[in-house]
């Protein structure tokens, strides 16, 4: 028996996001900038610099950020 996926409503904020968009967030007291690598329902995967990854204690230069926890960097 297979269940059909439910259509989730996407907020205007999430719908406006795109791959490569610059965002800013704070982790472990450090302000970090990065680009959106992948957009998911509740979060984004962000590519950050190796230096920032080391400073915040991330295992790699990719990290997951909730949609509620980042800001858009205006270009």
C-alpha positions as CSV (number, residue, x, y, z in Angstrom):
1,X,0.0,0.0,0.0
2,X,1.5,3.3,-1.1
3,X,0.5,6.7,0.3
4,X,0.3,9.7,-2.0
5,X,2.5,12.6,-1.0
6,X,0.6,15.5,0.5
7,X,1.0,18.9,-1.2
8,X,2.5,21.2,1.5
9,X,1.9,24.9,1.4
10,X,5.1,26.8,1.0
11,X,5.5,30.2,2.5
12,X,6.3,33.2,0.3
13,X,9.7,33.5,2.0
14,X,10.6,29.9,1.2
15,X,9.2,30.1,-2.4
16,X,11.4,33.2,-3.1
17,X,14.6,31.3,-2.2
18,X,16.9,30.1,-5.0
19,X,20.1,28.1,-5.4
20,X,23.2,30.4,-5.1
21,X,21.5,33.0,-3.0
22,X,23.7,34.6,-0.3
23,X,22.4,34.3,3.2
24,X,23.8,35.1,6.7
25,X,23.3,33.3,10.0
26,X,24.8,33.0,13.4
27,X,26.2,29.8,14.8
28,X,28.1,29.4,18.1
29,X,28.2,33.2,18.4
30,X,29.9,33.6,15.0
31,X,28.3,35.5,12.1
32,X,28.6,33.4,8.9
33,X,27.8,34.1,5.2
34,X,27.2,31.4,2.7
35,X,25.3,30.4,-0.4
36,X,22.2,28.2,-0.7
37,X,23.2,24.8,-2.1
38,X,19.8,23.0,-1.7
39,X,16.3,24.1,-0.6
40,X,14.3,21.7,1.5
41,X,10.8,22.0,3.2
42,X,12.1,23.3,6.6
43,X,15.7,24.2,5.9
44,X,18.4,24.9,3.4
45,X,21.8,23.4,2.9
46,X,24.4,26.2,2.8
47,X,27.9,26.2,1.4
48,X,30.3,28.2,3.6
49,X,34.0,28.8,3.5
50,X,36.3,26.2,5.0
51,X,37.6,28.9,7.4
52,X,34.1,29.6,8.7
53,X,33.4,25.9,8.9
54,X,36.4,25.5,11.2
55,X,35.5,28.5,13.3
56,X,32.0,27.2,14.0
57,X,33.1,23.6,14.5
58,X,31.3,22.2,11.4
59,X,32.5,18.9,10.0
60,X,32.5,20.2,6.4
61,X,31.9,23.4,4.5
62,X,28.2,22.4,4.1
63,X,25.7,23.0,6.9
64,X,22.0,22.9,7.4
65,X,20.1,26.0,8.5
66,X,16.4,26.3,9.4
67,X,14.4,28.8,7.3
68,X,13.7,30.6,10.6
69,X,17.4,31.1,11.4
70,X,18.9,32.9,8.4
71,X,18.7,36.3,6.8
72,X,19.0,37.2,3.1
73,X,22.0,39.3,2.0
74,X,20.8,41.9,-0.4
75,X,23.0,42.2,-3.5
